[in-house]
Amino acid sequence: MMKRRICLFLTGLSFVWCSFAQETGFDGEYVGPDTAEMTLSDTVDIILPDSAVVYPESMEANLDTLRTNWYMQQYAVVDNSCLENSVNIDYPDSVYIRKLSQLPTVIEMPYNSVVRRYIDMYVQKRRALVENLLGLSTYYMPIFEQALEREGLPLELKYLPIIESALRPDATSRAGAAGLWQFMVRTGKSMGLEINSLVDERRDPIKSSAMAARYLKDLYGIYHDWALAIASYNCGPGNVNKAIRRSGGKTDYWAIYPYLPRETRGYVPAFIAVNYVMNYYSDHNICPVLTRRPLLTDTVQVTHRVHFKQISDVLQLSLDEIRSLNPQYRRDIIPGHIRPYTLILPSQQVYAYIEAEAEILAHDAELYAQRTVVEPAGVAPGTTIYHKVRKGETLSKIARKYGVSVSNLRAWNNLRKSSYLRVGQRLAVSKKGAVKKSNSTVTASSKTQTKKSSASKYHTVRKGESLWSISQKYKGVSAEDIRRENNLRGNAIRPGQRLKIPAA
């Protein structure tokens, strides 16, 4: 009886079921020849115990999470070409040597027992992961190739993110490295990537790939050897230089192999193995996840603060799809009010966004709005005056001057009983109930008139009200008058906001 394999068809950007890491390694040492005619008997091979193998976190994926993945639920189909006999085929070492030598690469791809361990892990225990990586590569590899081509680098470097992140832009390692290329915060910032609470450009596929290509080019400029450059990408030039010194000045990766950090020794072998697997997967009966159609995207510049949910609701786009296309926005917020930011959308939705931008920004605006000015309790907006402390003044003297209590004066300025005033200090005084006096007497009629005037000049916004509806409540006042009096840039107001009503 034949058993059919389930393959996933993509319409979105990526799958998010893998856990990832940035470092791999083996204990022990091995120097492997680079000739295509090499046979196993030509090598000084080392048999490594399983306990000595340190595989990357990207190989530790729990594929059970695929069952709850949004893309799996939406686009999983049966591929009748993947049958029960789709099992791995083991080849003799000579076949691996020949196949690696036939890859059209600038970087050396020698074979040895360490490389074989990685190949075996990918084609045997992690076959399902490779299938999904092949599906994801249809979206990501063109991005990597463009960045590498721009810097004039070997295109086979495009497979490094498979080791680093398994092609997951939101991957974060245990050490804090993030993104497809797994940059640490310090490294990312030093290369000009923006990293803050809202934006993390280490997760931006396009920008991080451009920075990774520049970084790899710089590393190659140090060593003029791709194996050493790749190793230093993993552990830093300092550790590679230290290994070179300990080896007596040798500058060949395989010669300094035993002197490298344990986690880095397997990094170049893993890179060679990934190049093999991504090119010869079909020789091992691995069926790639297929894509129903290519994902065509375009960009739009956003110049306002906007939440993904506003875009999702108005354009009827999946929130998960927007997140997948724009993984650099950590809180689903594009802070376009600070500077223009790029938003990636399916091509057919870009013009829809441009046409509906005003509607998107107005949608649930009060829910996502940030307050720019907030007065503390007890000091209402627009009813505050400030007093500059002079030499010899005390709180009680200032309180008498404005007809307020000392306790209120402390509350408005967050002062404790033990707080001291300093000359030049500015103190907030609420005009609501405070009248600046030239003498110690304040008539009751003047207090009443002040309260009446204050009450008649402010309006607290209620749910459902607009500037126009509020203006209708005050004779001779227009919505434009209210907007101008309160320095409002647009028509957006929120419940609870106090608006000053100009005199008619």
Legacy VTK file of the C-alpha trace (Angstrom):
# vtk DataFile Version 3.0
C-alpha trace
ASCII
DATASET POLYDATA
POINTS 504 float
0.000 0.000 0.000
1.397 3.378 -0.965
1.473 6.197 1.537
1.152 9.731 0.176
3.154 12.628 1.572
1.546 15.940 2.503
3.206 18.973 0.883
2.387 22.606 1.575
1.522 25.197 -1.036
2.522 28.761 -0.229
0.778 32.006 -1.000
2.211 33.974 1.891
5.777 34.781 2.750
7.008 32.099 5.105
6.398 29.316 7.521
7.140 29.908 11.173
7.445 26.482 12.684
11.189 26.166 13.155
13.364 27.119 16.074
16.741 28.442 15.205
20.319 29.104 16.141
23.446 30.577 14.802
26.244 28.274 15.815
27.215 24.667 15.199
30.277 22.679 16.027
32.109 19.416 16.597
34.825 18.285 18.945
37.953 16.765 17.495
40.023 17.769 14.494
40.172 16.893 10.826
42.121 18.174 7.867
40.323 17.286 4.627
41.861 17.320 1.146
40.030 19.244 -1.542
40.565 16.995 -4.541
37.611 15.497 -6.373
39.483 12.204 -6.749
39.758 11.754 -2.988
38.495 8.520 -1.483
37.887 7.721 2.149
41.109 5.752 2.337
43.048 8.877 1.345
41.991 10.750 4.478
43.058 10.747 8.078
39.490 10.398 9.309
38.166 10.794 12.830
35.098 8.945 14.078
33.176 11.422 16.205
30.748 10.148 18.858
27.210 11.496 18.652
27.702 13.310 21.962
30.462 15.393 20.364
28.232 16.751 17.608
26.705 20.185 18.185
23.965 20.794 15.622
22.475 24.256 14.986
19.201 25.219 16.598
17.684 25.325 13.113
17.911 21.520 13.088
15.948 21.301 16.336
12.655 22.240 14.723
9.500 20.769 16.197
7.490 20.093 13.054
4.366 19.245 15.079
3.760 22.983 15.236
2.978 22.851 11.521
-0.458 21.537 12.391
-1.444 24.853 13.954
0.448 27.061 11.506
-1.797 29.525 9.695
-0.344 28.753 6.273
-0.637 24.998 6.828
-4.297 25.348 7.745
-5.015 27.470 4.684
-2.876 25.966 1.928
-1.955 22.331 2.699
-2.643 19.950 -0.186
-1.693 16.382 -1.087
1.124 15.950 -3.592
0.579 12.574 -5.280
4.160 12.500 -6.552
5.527 12.012 -3.030
4.932 8.347 -2.278
5.910 5.839 0.371
9.129 4.932 -1.427
10.351 8.506 -0.992
13.098 7.533 1.417
16.708 8.540 1.700
19.412 6.932 -0.424
22.852 6.511 1.113
25.765 6.932 -1.256
29.420 5.974 -0.948
31.866 8.743 -0.120
33.101 8.886 -3.701
29.657 10.036 -4.861
29.550 12.900 -2.343
33.080 13.908 -3.352
32.138 13.936 -7.029
28.883 15.833 -6.523
30.492 18.510 -4.352
33.269 18.987 -6.905
30.662 19.551 -9.620
28.933 22.441 -7.853
29.545 25.684 -9.814
31.025 27.552 -6.841
33.924 29.899 -6.165
34.189 28.711 -2.559
35.880 25.332 -1.983
33.516 22.478 -1.120
35.794 19.702 0.209
34.372 16.514 1.693
35.198 14.889 5.055
33.550 13.064 7.926
32.293 16.283 9.532
30.588 17.369 6.312
29.082 13.866 6.031
27.568 14.161 9.505
25.727 17.323 8.493
24.565 15.879 5.189
23.223 12.794 6.954
21.335 14.917 9.479
19.630 16.951 6.758
18.744 14.077 4.409
17.769 11.579 7.108
16.379 13.071 10.326
15.457 16.519 9.035
13.991 15.701 5.635
10.731 17.540 6.390
12.685 20.636 7.380
14.595 20.542 4.080
11.307 20.239 2.178
10.023 23.402 3.824
13.321 25.240 3.370
13.119 24.527 -0.348
9.660 26.088 -0.418
10.801 29.173 1.499
13.842 29.553 -0.738
11.643 30.532 -3.699
10.933 33.808 -1.876
14.184 34.485 -0.017
16.950 33.317 -2.378
16.356 36.077 -4.970
16.700 38.651 -2.163
19.989 37.110 -0.998
21.323 36.757 -4.539
20.600 40.401 -5.334
22.464 41.588 -2.217
25.458 39.312 -2.893
25.559 40.232 -6.586
25.597 43.922 -5.692
28.786 43.400 -3.654
30.345 41.021 -6.194
30.332 38.046 -3.799
29.941 34.304 -4.540
26.240 33.451 -4.802
26.669 30.223 -2.821
26.816 32.422 0.303
23.027 32.684 -0.041
22.767 29.425 1.898
24.313 30.847 5.096
20.890 31.984 6.459
19.743 28.337 6.355
22.362 27.550 9.005
21.780 30.801 10.859
17.986 30.997 10.980
16.457 28.296 8.751
15.056 31.178 6.674
12.945 32.585 9.477
13.220 36.410 9.741
11.845 36.502 13.293
14.341 33.918 14.567
16.138 34.885 17.779
19.000 32.818 19.137
19.674 32.091 22.790
22.511 34.636 22.626
20.199 37.392 21.340
21.131 37.347 17.651
18.118 37.994 15.431
16.896 37.855 11.864
17.706 35.793 8.815
21.426 36.536 9.136
21.477 36.489 12.958
23.087 39.810 13.798
23.718 40.740 17.416
22.364 44.148 18.496
25.801 45.747 18.651
26.824 44.439 15.236
23.531 45.442 13.649
23.677 48.991 14.981
27.335 49.372 13.976
26.300 48.546 10.410
23.530 51.126 10.375
20.507 48.925 11.102
17.762 50.531 13.190
16.986 48.565 16.353
14.523 49.857 18.946
11.266 48.854 20.638
9.186 49.284 17.472
11.599 48.544 14.621
14.280 45.867 14.289
15.867 45.999 10.851
17.843 42.835 11.599
14.521 41.156 10.751
14.108 43.083 7.497
15.038 40.583 4.736
16.178 43.238 2.263
18.124 45.543 4.575
19.716 42.775 6.645
20.810 40.948 3.481
22.474 44.107 2.186
24.322 44.540 5.487
25.313 40.852 5.622
26.816 41.070 2.133
28.832 44.135 3.117
29.999 42.429 6.310
31.063 39.264 4.455
32.921 41.391 1.938
34.789 43.120 4.775
35.697 39.762 6.349
36.997 38.420 3.055
39.084 41.573 2.749
40.792 40.601 6.013
41.623 36.961 5.210
41.336 36.633 1.405
40.024 33.133 2.125
36.321 32.317 2.094
36.472 29.493 4.644
38.141 31.800 7.183
35.741 34.634 6.328
32.750 32.336 6.876
34.205 31.084 10.167
34.798 34.661 11.351
31.175 35.506 10.449
30.201 32.929 13.064
32.681 33.602 15.876
34.249 36.962 15.010
37.678 37.841 13.560
39.211 37.899 17.047
38.637 34.187 17.585
39.862 33.300 14.104
43.015 35.362 14.614
43.594 33.610 17.919
43.271 30.201 16.235
45.750 31.289 13.553
48.284 32.286 16.227
47.830 29.026 18.143
48.365 27.003 14.963
51.715 28.657 14.393
50.497 31.153 11.831
48.677 28.807 9.455
45.955 30.471 7.387
43.996 27.439 6.189
40.651 26.723 7.844
41.262 22.989 8.076
44.720 23.557 9.563
43.421 25.799 12.357
40.276 23.684 12.817
41.205 22.263 16.279
42.056 25.743 17.590
38.706 27.310 16.703
35.875 27.654 19.249
33.938 24.411 19.587
30.778 25.986 18.172
32.597 27.247 15.073
34.402 24.081 14.021
31.325 22.724 12.328
30.202 25.993 10.762
32.072 25.655 7.465
31.255 21.900 7.221
27.594 22.796 7.781
27.815 25.410 5.019
29.238 22.802 2.629
26.527 20.313 3.623
23.749 22.839 3.046
25.124 23.665 -0.422
25.067 19.940 -1.189
21.549 19.340 0.125
19.950 22.385 -1.524
21.362 21.303 -4.893
21.048 17.495 -4.700
17.896 17.038 -2.583
16.149 15.153 -5.376
18.930 12.519 -5.358
17.786 11.721 -1.824
14.086 11.604 -2.752
13.303 14.810 -0.866
10.139 16.457 -2.209
10.158 20.252 -1.875
7.132 22.116 -0.586
5.551 23.621 -3.668
4.222 27.138 -4.153
0.903 27.619 -5.889
2.094 30.849 -7.493
5.020 33.229 -7.020
4.541 35.863 -4.344
4.611 39.258 -6.054
5.065 42.193 -3.705
5.570 45.927 -3.925
6.385 48.690 -1.450
4.719 51.891 -0.306
6.205 54.669 1.845
4.259 55.256 5.060
4.484 58.752 6.566
1.987 58.360 9.417
1.889 56.193 12.519
-0.299 53.235 11.601
-1.115 49.863 13.165
-1.176 46.631 11.146
-4.725 45.982 12.402
-5.934 49.194 10.771
-4.459 48.052 7.455
-5.805 44.541 7.904
-9.363 45.681 8.685
-9.694 48.215 5.868
-7.920 46.264 3.103
-9.329 42.894 4.243
-5.825 41.404 4.433
-4.754 38.719 6.853
-2.877 40.175 9.817
-0.483 37.201 9.638
0.294 37.977 5.998
1.138 41.606 6.771
3.353 40.479 9.644
5.120 37.920 7.465
5.867 40.479 4.775
7.047 43.075 7.312
8.823 41.208 10.125
10.940 44.238 11.069
8.007 45.896 12.882
8.108 44.291 16.312
4.790 45.597 17.726
2.670 45.730 14.540
3.236 49.503 14.492
4.839 51.523 11.676
6.156 54.772 13.238
5.837 56.751 10.013
5.257 59.992 11.925
8.967 59.959 12.855
10.285 59.380 9.341
9.076 57.543 6.208
9.074 53.745 6.553
8.595 51.051 3.940
5.541 48.794 3.985
5.582 45.648 1.837
2.234 44.398 0.552
1.033 42.034 -2.183
1.353 43.934 -5.446
-2.370 44.155 -6.032
-2.863 45.729 -2.589
-0.348 48.576 -2.873
-2.631 50.850 -4.878
-5.521 49.905 -2.619
-3.492 51.149 0.346
-2.660 54.437 -1.376
-6.311 55.019 -2.262
-7.596 54.100 1.196
-4.815 55.627 3.338
-7.068 58.297 4.872
-9.659 55.660 5.747
-6.953 53.396 7.202
-5.584 56.171 9.419
-9.077 57.128 10.614
-10.103 53.516 11.321
-10.189 53.018 15.123
-7.865 56.032 15.365
-8.724 56.654 19.019
-7.799 53.060 19.850
-4.252 53.353 18.478
-3.627 57.064 19.116
-0.741 58.135 21.342
-1.192 61.100 23.678
1.384 63.797 23.028
0.415 66.028 25.986
-0.979 64.776 29.296
-1.632 67.024 32.264
-1.366 65.436 35.718
-4.520 65.018 37.777
-5.650 68.280 39.340
-4.225 70.487 36.582
-6.633 70.637 33.656
-5.349 71.263 30.103
-5.294 74.949 29.239
-5.885 76.046 32.856
-2.286 76.140 34.030
-0.072 79.083 34.791
3.515 78.935 35.962
5.280 80.781 38.736
9.033 81.299 38.815
10.367 81.012 42.349
12.165 84.115 43.604
14.676 84.444 46.414
13.026 84.245 49.833
9.711 82.798 48.583
8.065 79.813 50.320
5.229 77.521 49.296
2.841 79.206 51.698
3.732 82.657 50.387
3.242 81.529 46.770
-0.038 79.779 47.667
-1.393 82.979 49.259
-0.333 84.960 46.215
-2.530 82.831 43.945
-5.316 82.039 46.387
-4.654 78.285 46.475
-3.792 75.843 49.216
-0.272 74.629 49.937
-1.429 70.993 49.605
-2.754 71.629 46.088
0.444 73.404 45.135
2.412 70.359 46.275
0.090 67.953 44.401
0.287 69.891 41.140
4.087 69.821 41.249
4.706 66.385 42.823
6.397 67.984 45.832
6.845 66.203 49.145
6.648 67.916 52.502
10.406 67.593 52.748
10.985 69.155 49.322
12.857 72.442 49.128
12.259 75.199 46.621
15.132 76.595 44.597
15.442 79.994 43.005
14.332 79.889 39.363
12.195 76.745 39.816
8.935 76.763 37.795
5.796 75.765 39.681
2.510 74.856 37.981
-0.565 76.581 39.384
-4.090 75.652 38.326
-6.086 78.702 37.252
-9.278 76.808 38.046
-9.979 78.303 41.435
-6.728 80.292 41.548
-6.692 84.043 41.036
-3.430 85.928 40.979
-3.790 88.765 43.505
-2.094 92.082 43.864
-3.265 92.033 47.507
-4.606 89.441 49.928
-8.321 89.985 49.215
-10.324 88.206 46.563
-14.022 89.001 46.297
-16.580 86.231 46.040
-18.006 87.776 42.885
-14.634 87.592 41.113
-14.284 83.898 42.063
-17.768 83.172 40.771
-17.060 85.017 37.531
-13.797 83.067 37.036
-15.533 79.703 37.487
-18.355 80.694 35.170
-15.926 81.884 32.489
-13.837 78.732 32.754
-16.839 76.446 32.565
-18.162 78.146 29.464
-14.917 77.920 27.470
-14.131 74.180 27.584
-15.891 71.128 26.199
-15.167 67.483 27.151
-15.472 65.250 24.106
-18.046 62.462 24.372
-18.056 59.201 22.423
-19.354 59.694 18.882
-18.804 63.466 18.814
-16.953 65.227 16.014
-15.632 68.778 15.692
-18.663 69.644 13.572
-21.221 68.268 16.052
-19.475 70.082 18.912
-19.451 73.376 17.019
-23.246 73.119 16.629
-23.585 73.310 20.426
-21.911 76.714 20.590
-23.552 79.608 18.771
-21.334 81.415 16.311
-18.480 78.854 16.585
-17.368 76.704 13.631
-15.402 73.440 13.539
-12.483 75.351 12.001
-12.575 77.819 14.947
-12.276 74.941 17.421
-9.500 73.303 15.405
-7.518 76.532 15.263
-8.065 77.355 18.958
-6.714 73.934 20.001
-3.867 73.739 17.453
-5.299 70.565 15.903
-3.735 69.392 12.639
-6.721 67.333 11.557
-10.214 66.369 12.632
-9.211 63.477 14.924
-10.412 63.837 18.518
-10.907 61.271 21.252
-13.445 60.750 24.060
-12.417 62.536 27.263
-10.344 65.152 25.441
-10.937 68.740 26.637
-11.325 71.291 23.884
-11.146 75.032 24.334
-14.138 76.757 22.756
-13.303 80.197 21.351
-15.518 83.150 22.043
-18.223 83.692 19.419
LINES 1 505
504 0 1 2 3 4 5 6 7 8 9 10 11 12 13 14 15 16 17 18 19 20 21 22 23 24 25 26 27 28 29 30 31 32 33 34 35 36 37 38 39 40 41 42 43 44 45 46 47 48 49 50 51 52 53 54 55 56 57 58 59 60 61 62 63 64 65 66 67 68 69 70 71 72 73 74 75 76 77 78 79 80 81 82 83 84 85 86 87 88 89 90 91 92 93 94 95 96 97 98 99 100 101 102 103 104 105 106 107 108 109 110 111 112 113 114 115 116 117 118 119 120 121 122 123 124 125 126 127 128 129 130 131 132 133 134 135 136 137 138 139 140 141 142 143 144 145 146 147 148 149 150 151 152 153 154 155 156 157 158 159 160 161 162 163 164 165 166 167 168 169 170 171 172 173 174 175 176 177 178 179 180 181 182 183 184 185 186 187 188 189 190 191 192 193 194 195 196 197 198 199 200 201 202 203 204 205 206 207 208 209 210 211 212 213 214 215 216 217 218 219 220 221 222 223 224 225 226 227 228 229 230 231 232 233 234 235 236 237 238 239 240 241 242 243 244 245 246 247 248 249 250 251 252 253 254 255 256 257 258 259 260 261 262 263 264 265 266 267 268 269 270 271 272 273 274 275 276 277 278 279 280 281 282 283 284 285 286 287 288 289 290 291 292 293 294 295 296 297 298 299 300 301 302 303 304 305 306 307 308 309 310 311 312 313 314 315 316 317 318 319 320 321 322 323 324 325 326 327 328 329 330 331 332 333 334 335 336 337 338 339 340 341 342 343 344 345 346 347 348 349 350 351 352 353 354 355 356 357 358 359 360 361 362 363 364 365 366 367 368 369 370 371 372 373 374 375 376 377 378 379 380 381 382 383 384 385 386 387 388 389 390 391 392 393 394 395 396 397 398 399 400 401 402 403 404 405 406 407 408 409 410 411 412 413 414 415 416 417 418 419 420 421 422 423 424 425 426 427 428 429 430 431 432 433 434 435 436 437 438 439 440 441 442 443 444 445 446 447 448 449 450 451 452 453 454 455 456 457 458 459 460 461 462 463 464 465 466 467 468 469 470 471 472 473 474 475 476 477 478 479 480 481 482 483 484 485 486 487 488 489 490 491 492 493 494 495 496 497 498 499 500 501 502 503
